[in-house]
Amino acid sequence: MKQTMPIDGKFELMALPYAPEALEPVISAQTLGFHHGKHLQTYVNNLNAALPGSGLEGLSLEEVVLQSQGGMLNNAGQILNHNMYFSQFRAPRADNAPAGRLAEAIARDFGSFEAFKETFVKAGSTLFGSGWVWLSADEDGLLTITQEPNAANPIQRGLRPLLTMDVWEHAYYLDYQNRRPDHLAALWQIIDWDAVAARYEK
Ligand code: MN
């Protein structure tokens, strides 16, 4: 994974690689505005405020996640998770699916793309409380789906994260209210499989 480094001791809010309305109707511009501009910004501000004197200054975001605890871990984890989340989307496509080696690995490890999607959405729907559902690769390239609570990231398990869905209510409540499974199922339309494949090929 490409390491995210602080600049002059501070991490920056990632720039979205698309316009705020580009993901509609799957994710509204309003949800994106709050999620990126308010929630993620707050995690960035909190981590930057906590870094001085922590002994973790100058480390990459990934190293901070692996070496910190408590509030610092929560904020660093949320930044890492959201940076991956927001950089894996593109405008909706009806028949959106992976290709190449990633598609072959999904079929190998889950039976089919349809079976993978079903298992992934079920994992996200049954995660109790706030957290994230992930597709990751292990050191042999085998794919696995994990449920991670709160701000946890698969790098803490030694896995290489490829794809994630945020199941915190702030990710979907304005658009889908309590219908988390409907939100997760809709996200398949906007997954940028080229971005996910690039993470897999690294
Ligand atoms: Mn979120």
Residues whose N, C-alpha, C, O or C-beta is under 5 A from the ligand:
A	BS01	MN	D166 W168 A171
